Amino acid sequence: LSWLSEQIAPWSLPSILLAFFAIGLGMFLLPPVPGLPIYLISGIIIVKRCERDGQSFWFGVSVAVVFSFLLKMAAVLVQQKGIGQPFSHSIAVKKAVAIHTPTMKAVKHILSRPGLDTAKVAVLCGGPDWPTSVLTGILRLNAGQMLLGTTPVLFLIAPLVLAGACILKSGEV
């Protein structure tokens, strides 16, 4: 992380955002990678760049939170429409989602219900990132509704980004 921080130190904020968006999206497309490290690193890298550009700490945190939220929404859409839907008949993808397990059968039942309710939002925000979003594609669920149901994840992203920014302030990075 410190090596990456040194390498991108001279880059402009838009360049950092673009590169980190590509890297973050790539990380989200890997089944075992959760959002947590992406949000923490976002809080470190983006806040550091904003502060070097003369912006306040809180401005940097705000940029990092919005960036992380948009990255998460893009990842949900790519996982659903780019993996789940086109590969909905693939045994390998279904196996990777673990669609045959009791847990994912319960998730499938909850996600298949019409409309948005507390249980569906809880699964979309608290379920494992990759399997949940890919499953929504396998089930051919409405992408707009899945994105809307995922928006409360902002309340999970913000504290994690702030934690990353606080790590930066503590001098550990």
Disulfide bonds with the S-S distance in Angstrom:
none
